[in-house]
Amino acid sequence: MSPKVLITGAAGYIGGSILADFLSHCDTLFKKENISAAVRSEKQAEAISKLGINVFQLDLSDESAVVESLLRHDISIVIQCTTCINPAPALNLITALGKRREANGGETYFVHTSGLSAFFASCGWPHGEIKDTDSVFDLEKEAADSFPVRQTDVAIIEHAQSREVTSFLVFPTLVYGRGKGEWNKLSVQLPAYVRASISDKVVHKFADNTRVSAIHISDLTAFYRQLVKKILRKETLPSGKEGYYFALAHDFNWLEALDQMAVSLKSRGLLDSSKTQIWPSDEVAGASLKFPAQYVQALWNSGAKAIAENKHKLGWVPAWDEKKFLESMDEEIQDVLEFGERKSSFNDSVANLAQSYPNQSSIES
Ligand SMILES: NC(=O)c1ccc[n+]([C@@H]2O[C@H](COP(=O)([O-])OP(=O)(O)OC[C@H]3O[C@@H](n4cnc5c(N)ncnc54)[C@H](OP(=O)(O)O)[C@@H]3O)[C@@H](O)[C@H]2O)c1
């Protein structure tokens, strides 16, 4: 029987785009009737049901609902795109896959979307440069207590191992470009920056010229597609404690990107001048970007010294590079003007996190 896949966070930016990508590759991947999507609200379920696929409307923190839905629909592959901070959705999904494996005996696979911030010095990563082929699990476990994303990664791998579910962790970095999903089409960092600059009537920068990694959403969905193709072909891939996949396409300098943003905003008549200014403080930046001040450095002024090796095992080659990224800055502005606010409760989760970890500069990205 053909395997059935569930994409969670399917109303989100990444999950929605993966769903759209998989639906446009039904000839080489899953047949449409074998694709299911999980969303949280009724309105999201209505929007995504129009695609003619199976939609589960559920809170993934509810273990019994998750287990019941996955078993009822005989799901054996899950692509998890909801949260990389709260471990409950991932652990419940793995529990369900474990029960499905016990019931039917076949292989089950869990692909989790984590965040490269797990390896930012500003988020307590003590080891500096890291390759995804290093002993990342052991190093994350050593430093898990100081950062919830690392704690969640470790918990997922250990839980999957105990339930004999094959796990893969994908670590996107800053993702940009218009999402292809039916609900939230906007990412986090660049749209928030465009909105703040329009409202402040100036583009602010941090004083350092931080170089960070990035990936276009279409390259990221191709990354998941390649991974899933290999899973379906039962090719041997690093998994479990070795199953770390850094999804890095190219780097860019924040100062250069923000200069480009200022030029584009000025040419659209949204700024009087393309001259940029330095943020007076993280508090001012946080108020303007609508994020807790303690997270602005992690989100907009941090990068990991991360080297992606496992991507080569997927045969994945990104189509976007630094030049194309800088040239696309005006499209980022267009998307914000067209879609307005991000349609997701992500900012609420960050605000809750800020209350739970008042002294920590950590973020899901
Ligand atoms: N975008 C980036 O640049 C980026 C980069 C690296 C890593 N990531 C990580 O990738 C993941 C997805 O990011 P995204 O940008 O696609 O976020 P998003 O647009 O906010 O999508 C997440 C989706 O998951 C849903 N969700 C959250 N908790 C849930 C739960 N308990 N039960 C059911 N649904 C739940 C949200 O529902 P609501 O619509 O109700 O909020 C939302 O639709 C996050 O963990 C993020 O930190 C993102």
Ligand as a Chemical Component Dictionary entry (heavy atoms), coordinates in Angstrom:
data_LIG
# 
_chem_comp.id                   LIG 
_chem_comp.type                 NON-POLYMER 
_chem_comp.pdbx_formal_charge   0 
_chem_comp.three_letter_code    LIG 
# 
loop_
_chem_comp_atom.comp_id 
_chem_comp_atom.atom_id 
_chem_comp_atom.alt_atom_id 
_chem_comp_atom.type_symbol 
_chem_comp_atom.charge 
_chem_comp_atom.model_Cartn_x 
_chem_comp_atom.model_Cartn_y 
_chem_comp_atom.model_Cartn_z 
_chem_comp_atom.pdbx_ordinal 
LIG N1  N1  N 0  9.888  31.232 8.904  1  
LIG C1  C1  C 0  11.172 31.140 9.166  2  
LIG O1  O1  O 0  12.005 31.965 8.729  3  
LIG C2  C2  C 0  11.683 29.977 9.993  4  
LIG C3  C3  C 0  13.064 29.741 10.007 5  
LIG C4  C4  C 0  13.546 28.671 10.759 6  
LIG C5  C5  C 0  12.680 27.876 11.486 7  
LIG N2  N2  N 1  11.341 28.143 11.464 8  
LIG C6  C6  C 0  10.481 27.275 12.280 9  
LIG O2  O2  O 0  9.628  26.532 11.429 10 
LIG C7  C7  C 0  8.361  26.313 12.079 11 
LIG C8  C8  C 0  7.260  26.833 11.156 12 
LIG O3  O3  O 0  7.515  28.210 10.878 13 
LIG P1  P1  P 0  6.505  29.102 10.032 14 
LIG O4  O4  O 0  7.219  30.343 9.677  15 
LIG O5  O5  O -1 5.880  28.277 8.979  16 
LIG O6  O6  O 0  5.435  29.437 11.162 17 
LIG P2  P2  P 0  3.860  29.761 11.024 18 
LIG O7  O7  O 0  3.571  30.418 9.735  19 
LIG O8  O8  O 0  3.487  30.437 12.290 20 
LIG O9  O9  O 0  3.209  28.298 10.982 21 
LIG C9  C9  C 0  3.089  27.480 12.104 22 
LIG C10 C10 C 0  1.705  26.855 12.059 23 
LIG O10 O10 O 0  1.638  25.865 13.104 24 
LIG C11 C11 C 0  0.404  26.011 13.764 25 
LIG N3  N3  N 0  0.516  25.521 15.143 26 
LIG C12 C12 C 0  1.333  25.969 16.128 27 
LIG N4  N4  N 0  1.130  25.246 17.254 28 
LIG C13 C13 C 0  0.164  24.328 16.971 29 
LIG C14 C14 C 0  -0.486 23.311 17.706 30 
LIG N5  N5  N 0  -0.225 23.082 19.013 31 
LIG N6  N6  N 0  -1.450 22.569 17.083 32 
LIG C15 C15 C 0  -1.770 22.777 15.792 33 
LIG N7  N7  N 0  -1.173 23.734 15.035 34 
LIG C16 C16 C 0  -0.234 24.499 15.624 35 
LIG C17 C17 C 0  0.131  27.505 13.740 36 
LIG O11 O11 O 0  -1.251 27.699 13.942 37 
LIG P3  P3  P 0  -1.872 29.193 14.003 38 
LIG O12 O12 O 0  -2.074 29.566 12.546 39 
LIG O13 O13 O 0  -3.117 28.969 14.758 40 
LIG O14 O14 O 0  -0.865 30.070 14.652 41 
LIG C18 C18 C 0  0.603  27.880 12.338 42 
LIG O15 O15 O 0  -0.430 27.741 11.372 43 
LIG C19 C19 C 0  8.444  27.052 13.424 44 
LIG O16 O16 O 0  8.841  26.174 14.432 45 
LIG C20 C20 C 0  9.537  28.075 13.161 46 
LIG O17 O17 O 0  10.166 28.489 14.347 47 
LIG C21 C21 C 0  10.828 29.163 10.727 48 
# 
loop_
_chem_comp_bond.comp_id 
_chem_comp_bond.atom_id_1 
_chem_comp_bond.atom_id_2 
_chem_comp_bond.value_order 
_chem_comp_bond.pdbx_ordinal 
LIG N1  C1  SING 1  
LIG C1  O1  DOUB 2  
LIG C1  C2  SING 3  
LIG C2  C3  SING 4  
LIG C2  C21 DOUB 5  
LIG C3  C4  DOUB 6  
LIG C4  C5  SING 7  
LIG C5  N2  DOUB 8  
LIG N2  C6  SING 9  
LIG N2  C21 SING 10 
LIG C6  O2  SING 11 
LIG C6  C20 SING 12 
LIG O2  C7  SING 13 
LIG C7  C8  SING 14 
LIG C7  C19 SING 15 
LIG C8  O3  SING 16 
LIG O3  P1  SING 17 
LIG P1  O4  DOUB 18 
LIG P1  O5  SING 19 
LIG P1  O6  SING 20 
LIG O6  P2  SING 21 
LIG P2  O7  DOUB 22 
LIG P2  O8  SING 23 
LIG P2  O9  SING 24 
LIG O9  C9  SING 25 
LIG C9  C10 SING 26 
LIG C10 O10 SING 27 
LIG C10 C18 SING 28 
LIG O10 C11 SING 29 
LIG C11 N3  SING 30 
LIG C11 C17 SING 31 
LIG N3  C12 SING 32 
LIG N3  C16 SING 33 
LIG C12 N4  DOUB 34 
LIG N4  C13 SING 35 
LIG C13 C14 SING 36 
LIG C13 C16 DOUB 37 
LIG C14 N5  SING 38 
LIG C14 N6  DOUB 39 
LIG N6  C15 SING 40 
LIG C15 N7  DOUB 41 
LIG N7  C16 SING 42 
LIG C17 O11 SING 43 
LIG C17 C18 SING 44 
LIG O11 P3  SING 45 
LIG P3  O12 DOUB 46 
LIG P3  O13 SING 47 
LIG P3  O14 SING 48 
LIG C18 O15 SING 49 
LIG C19 O16 SING 50 
LIG C19 C20 SING 51 
LIG C20 O17 SING 52 
# 
